[in-house]
């Protein structure tokens, strides 16, 4: 069977995947950010808030930032973009990159100490 551009199987799955990511990006952002905040809150309640600064917590924060940056795509799909959406997406993307860097630094420091 020769696949052509008219074959629905070639493009339907990626499009459905992108729509799924677009629909769930804001929800995933809030869930991952909430999990990171809960980890820090539990450690603070135990008396040592800095104990929550593990690579896993930083990766949760990075995931929240990445999904926050992807929320711009959600806004583009379901409505017209406002001026603040681009700023929020840029800030979330920068936060995600910083959180990934902090995760790596924390892992290196934990290994050396």
Secondary structure by P-SEA (a helix, b strand, c coil): cccccccccccaaaaaaaaaaaacaaaaaaaaaaaaaaaaaaaaaaccccccccaaaaaaaaaaaaaaaaaaaaaaaccccccaaaaaaaaaaaaaaaaaaaaaaaaaaaaac
